Amino acid sequence: MEELPEGKVVKLNHLLDFFKKTGQTNLNLFGEDISIFFWSYNVKTATLFVTPGVERIYGDSAENMMGPDLWLERVHPDHQDILTKLKRTFAAHEAFDFKFKVQRNDGEVVWVRMKGKPVFSAEGEPLQLNGFTMDISSEKKTEEDLRESVMKYQTLIDKSAHAVYIAQDGVLVFVNAQFEEMMGYSEKELIGMSYYELLDEESAEIALMRFLQSMHGKSVGTQELRLVRKDGSKIIAELRSASIEYKGAPAMMGTILDVTEKKLALASAEKLAFYDDLTGLPNRNHFYDEVSRYWNRPKGQPAKFALLFIDLDQLKRVNDAYGHHVGDAVIRDAGRELQKILEPAGFIARYGGDEFVALVECDSRREAEELAEEVIRRVPAALPNDLSVTPTVGMSFCPDHGKEVETLLKYADVAMYYSKRDENRKISHCTYSEELNDKTVMENRLVSDMQKALKNQEFRLMYQPKIDLKTREVTGAEALLRWHHPAYGFVSPLDFIPLAEKTGHIHRIGEWVLKQAMADIQSIGTPIMLNVNISSRQLLSDHFFVNLTALLDETGYPPERLNLEITESVVLYDIDRTMDVLEQLRKLGVCVSLDDFGTGYSSLSYLTKLAVDYLKIDRSFILDMEENESKALITKSIIDVAHSLKMKVVAEGIETAGQEKILRGMSCDFGQGYLFSRPLPLEDFKAHLKEVKPVS
């Protein structure tokens, strides 16, 4: 293409001058995309001049639109006032620009724009009305679509559960009604307010980082923030935001959803899932998670810890005697004290019921033992004194006893059981050993075999004489239960009686002992006192007194020659219930001995409340009383107090003549022990009676 000459611009003042100058006779300036026609109405001749294009708009030829008013007939019924408006502007000598709907000959409705201007003579007479009409249906549809979109968008914003805002330069320029309600401000207060005024300090920093990331085109996703309402309260909200252009300038648009209740519900659900509702301590699930985190800590940090399994003794007694609300209070108080003791050294959780577990990091076993001793000392002190609830603790150690939490828990539970089983509380805590595991296997076998031991006649009764220390004559016999197991041989009562109590077999076994012992002593033919040991479960069961009365009637055994022996721990299990039962026994004529006195928790003051006939001093006081002056003094005090309460005193475990002499000098009434006789089978006991004349 040749280089163009230097150009110039010529301005033509009139459209006709332009057409004449450029030689154009085709007035279709706008192409086929836009329908338009020009028109001119001569007022004097009532003639309407139109250009081509009228047919496209009105859908009819000009010849069919005869008469200057026919085009008005095409005006849509919605816009029939257009003629009135046209006359008004004509009379006012004003230009006009109207938009209205017309109905084509084929029934289609189109939007048109009619723009024109009247022409008057110098005298003010109307001459012409000139203008153009253009099809604006497409424009109107676009406007309508836009308006509909805006309405939908506005409705969406107004009805949305989300608060919506637009901010420019950190200042709010738009908020919806939900935003006002959420924050407690009016729209007037919010517009112009800094967005960051509504955030707490930490959230303001997060929001600023999001803004900077968004400005650099990075996706910011959903963010949790804390908003500060007008009243100062805080809510937790989820924010989604994006950069937009608003009114020609960059802006940040966001939606905010109040998730405070949702978060609280999740927190509550999490608490229920991982925390104990009663104590507020972590629960079993949380404990396992904590142990798992402990296992997965960085290498080079060896897992070396103690696992403590803690059980609250006598809690069932508290629930039965005082109600579960008191038992719950005991668990709460114990949990708080355990937390104080163990949390600084590790992790404490409630395992379930009356059991707690703790994971304690320690360099030596002695450290864990000291913590266990502190638990045993401090927890009872944090509870009401009259409840006598005490903890027992079993321990296992990682890695010595294993590296699996279930294994360690099992071993700690086994150790705790062996600590718990000592009714006299001589063992306060116990560490797992292989020996205990072997015992557990054996005990499981004993529990299983105990159900058939009575049927197979594996239980035997032995009788140990009770001696009058003044005359050295036999006044009675204590029935002692023995089990000859087909696999284990002789099984000590210390091994199977706690199992029988724990499993409930003690009731059937106890009934058998009473019935068999009565029959055995009656077979002797000599009226001596029969002493039988009774466990707490037997004595305090609902049917014990009724069954005992029925058994005495059935056998004809004299109640005054039956002496039931109970331990201090039985008394303390439920003091009120125990006092009621003992009083019933006294009315029945049955005697009661308080066995193993001095080894439990009771004080001498309890003796004044109990319907007890005999006090049996534990063998631990007798064993070294010849060398230990303190024990001798304590024994003398017990005897004196018992006598002042009209009780007889029996000393257990007398093995030397020196012990017998001291006790006789203290005015002790009766004695038992190897010095006089070992426990004997019935026939041997009968023979012994012939050698030593009994007191009738």
Salt bridges, closest charged atoms under 4 A:
GLU32 OE1 - ARG56 NH1 3.40
ASP60 OD2 - ARG74 NH2 3.06
ASP78 OD2 - HIS76 ND1 3.52
ASP78 OD2 - LYS101 NZ 2.93
ASP81 OD2 - LYS85 NZ 3.64
ASP97 OD2 - ARG113 NH2 2.57
ASP106 OD1 - ARG104 NE 3.39
GLU108 OE1 - ARG104 NE 3.47
GLU139 OE2 - LYS99 NZ 3.68
GLU143 OE1 - LYS140 NZ 3.58
GLU144 OE1 - ARG147 NH1 2.75
ASP145 OD2 - LYS141 NZ 3.04
GLU148 OE2 - LYS152 NZ 3.24
GLU189 OE2 - LYS230 NZ 2.88
GLU224 OE1 - LYS263 NZ 2.99
ASP231 OD2 - ARG229 NH1 3.03
GLU238 OE2 - LYS262 NZ 3.94
ASP276 OD1 - ARG350 NH1 3.05
GLU290 OE1 - ARG293 NH2 2.73
ASP311 OD2 - LYS420 NZ 2.52
ASP313 OD1 - LYS420 NZ 2.41
ASP313 OD2 - ARG425 NH1 3.93
ASP320 OD2 - LYS316 NZ 2.74
ASP333 OD1 - ARG336 NH2 2.35
GLU337 OE1 - LYS340 NZ 3.97
GLU337 OE2 - ARG378 NH2 2.91
GLU361 OE1 - ARG297 NH1 3.57
GLU369 OE1 - ARG366 NH1 3.14
GLU370 OE2 - ARG366 NE 3.72
GLU373 OE2 - ARG366 NH1 3.16
GLU373 OE2 - HIS429 NE2 3.29
GLU374 OE2 - ARG378 NH1 2.61
ASP400 OD2 - ARG365 NH2 3.38
GLU435 OE2 - LYS439 NZ 3.79
GLU443 OE2 - ARG421 NH1 3.56
ASP449 OD2 - ARG445 NE 2.68
ASP449 OD1 - LYS452 NZ 3.83
ASP449 OD2 - HIS485 NE2 2.61
GLU478 OE1 - LYS616 NZ 3.14
ASP495 OD1 - ARG421 NH2 3.35
GLU554 OE2 - LYS515 NZ 3.25
GLU565 OE2 - LYS616 NZ 2.88
ASP613 OD1 - ARG586 NH2 3.79
ASP624 OD1 - LYS631 NZ 3.48
ASP640 OD2 - LYS636 NZ 2.81
GLU652 OE2 - LYS616 NZ 3.51
GLU660 OE2 - ARG472 NE 2.76
GLU660 OE2 - ARG664 NH2 2.62
ASP669 OD2 - HIS643 NE2 2.81
GLU683 OE2 - LYS686 NZ 3.64
